[in-house]
Amino acid sequence: MTTDVEIDRALATVTATLNDQQVEQLETARIQEIVDAALGGERKLTVDDGGGLHDESDAPPDDTRAAQSGDAGRRARGRRVGAVRRTDSGEWIAERQNDLAERSDTAVPSPPPQGKLRGLLTKLKVLGP
């Protein structure tokens, strides 16, 4: 099982590298290389095509062989422990995911951007009379 420290190290390395290199699109193979390098060259986490990081030690033996054969992006298996995504501002972020929480596999949408008028009205409502 991959330790919390290893997962945090991999996520921090991915965000730092992608932001430093100003990568425009999610490249599964490149992110997998970064994760492997952060973990000392071992493939403990696999990256799926959507940017999810999976703990390979939780995968069934069949899936582990498929992931090590170079097909990791399409066949990542095991417990999802994190996700890499690009924000609207162009910054790459990686987030830990709590797989033990109820409905942890449910996608959480980001709030829609507020217009200037809506933002001002919200501030006025919060401040009150």
N, C-alpha and C positions, 0 to 999 in steps of 0.2 A: 504494500500500500504506500502510495506517495505521501510524504509528510506535508504538513501545512507550510513549513518553511520552504520546501521545494516548490510547492504550488505558488506561493507568494513570490519566490525568486523568478520563476518562469514568467509569471504575469508582469512583474516589474520590468524584466528584461525585454519582453515583447513590446510594451508600451514605449519604453525609452528608445528602443531601436527603430520602431516604426515612426515615431515622432522626429527623431534625429535625421532619419533618411527621407522624411517627408513623402512617404509612400501614399499614393493616391487610391489604390484599390486593395482589397483583401486578397492576398496571395497565399493560399493554403500551404503550398509546399515551402514557401519562404518562411512562414510563421512556424511551421514544423521544424525547420532547420534551427531557428532561433531558440525554440523551446528545448530541443535536444542539446544544443550547445550550453544553455543555461543549466541543464541537469547533468553536466559532465559527459555529454555524448551518449547518454542512455536514453532510450525511448520509453519513458515512464508515463508521459502524457501524449495523447494524440489530438490533432486538430481536425475538426470536421469542416465541410465546405461553408458552413454558416459562421465560422469563427469560434465555435465552442471547443473548449478543452476538456478532454475526458481522461479519467484516471485509468490507465491501461491495466493496472494490477487487478481491477475489478472485472475485467472482460473475460468471457469464456475463452478457453484455449484456441478455438477455431478463429475467433476474431483477432486475437493477439498475433497469430501467424499472418493474417491478412494485412494487419496494420504494419508489421515489420517488413513486409514484402514491398513496401513503397506505395501502397494503395491506401494510406492512412486517411487522406482527406475525405474520401467517399465512404469509408467503412469504419470510422472512429466508433468505438464502443466503450462501454464501461461508464462509471458514474461521471456525470458532467460536473466539473468543479469550477469552471470559469468560462468567460466569454470575452472575446475581443471585438470591439466595434468602433466605428468612427462617428464622432459627434457632428452635429450640423456645422459647427465652427471649423471642422477639419482636423480636430485633435483626435488621436487614437487613445482609447481607454480600454483597460482590461478589468473585469470585475469578477470577484469571487462569487460563487453561487452556493447557497446552503441547500444541499440536496436532501437534508433531513426535514426541512420545513414542509408543512402541508402545501400541496400544489406548487412545489418549487419549480416544476417544469413548465408552468404557465408563463407566457410572455407578458411582460408589463410594458405597455406603451408609454412613451414619454408624453408629457402634457403638450398640447398644441401651443405654438408661439402666440403671445398676446400682442394685440395692436397697441399703439400708443394711448389711444383713448381708453381702451379696456384696462390697461395698466394704471392709468391715472384714476379711473373710477374705483378700481380695487384698492388703491392706496387711500383714497378718500373714505371709502367704506370702512377700512380697517382702522383708520385714525378716529373716525366717528366725530360727532359734534362736540 
